[in-house]
Amino acid sequence: MAHEILALIAHYGVLLVFLNVLLTQLGAPLPAVPTLVVAGSLAAVGGPLVLAGTMAAVVAGCLLGDSAWYVAGRRYGARVMRLVCRISLSPDSCVQRSELHFQRWRGQVMLIAKFVPGLSTVGSSLVGAMGLRWPAFALYDGLGSLLWAAVWTGLGYAFAAQVDQLLSAVASAGALAIQLLLVLLVLYVLARWWQRQRLLRTLRMARITVDELHQAMRAERTPVVVDVRPEASRQLDTRVVPGALLIGAQGIDRTVHDIPFDRELVVYCNCPNEVSAARVAKVLMGQGYRRVRPLLGGLEAWDAAGYGIERVPPAASSGAGRLTSSTLT
């Protein structure tokens, strides 16, 4: 069985590399790096032309898969970003980290996206949603994909003898080795799932419902509402809870530094399970704030309940401050 699979890889190597990379970039939980290393070692036998063909297949698979997410992000914006976090095995903060990378690098983030866990999954849809033009996306994504392909296939090409010994050992082990590889793949998926569940348990705390918040905002001493989304996220989705403090580039510390420790704080985001809001709530509680709760369901739940929603212009989303009537559109 193992000999047949290795023979299949040797005969249809370029096609298999293309399909593996394409499915991985589309979001399938399949590791592509081992395939690239093996393909690089097999290319060492066929010479530079085979290596060039393999790298071309990698770049083509990346561009095709990434383009699908780019188009989805361009068309559906923030909704696609929330979908990615719901189906991803990575923690739900992957979108927030990607937005922070985008704020720093803009479209050039695609040059490093393949090397950053989580960023590769959402990077294409993010730059599409942020309005990066197709020629720039294709250029950056193509160069980043080429660099990624060159690193891993190049390693396989350079260490072809060692990889060949490993493949020979796998072939000698027969079906047992294939079964072991399948078990390792399943364990990899389970480990990522467990990482996500452990994060959610760590951030488990009391939430405030949108109805409770709406009622509290009518009281004499209203809670301080804090929008903890990154600036890039507010550019994607300009909705905000009226009166909310907006976290700017300086972070949560500067945003709430004038608020007394006994004041009630409600923090919200727009990601599944309120992960970003819960993270910030943990930080604030560690700083001495005694009454901090994430908003259950976040901004989506608030809007769905029919409560007031305001729109923040780009100028207001680029810095911290309280949203007032003068900044609303």
Secondary structure, DSSP 8 states (H G I E B T S, - for coil): -HHHHHHHHHHSHHHHHHHHHHHHHHT-S---HHHHHHHHHHHHHH-HHHHHHHHHHHHHHHHHHHHHHHHHHHHHTHHHHHHHHHH-SS-TTHHHHHHHHHHHHGGGGGGTGGGSTTHHHHHHHHHHHTT--HHHHHHHHHHHHHHHHHHHHHHHHHTHHHHHHHHHHHHHHTHHHHHHHHHHHHHHHHHHHHHHHHHHHHT----B-HHHHHHHTTSSS--EEEE---HHHHHH--EE-TT-EE--TT-HHHHSTTS-TTS-EEEE-SSGGGHHHHHHHHHHHHTT-S-EEEBTTHHHHHHHTT---EE--HHHHTS-EE--GGG--
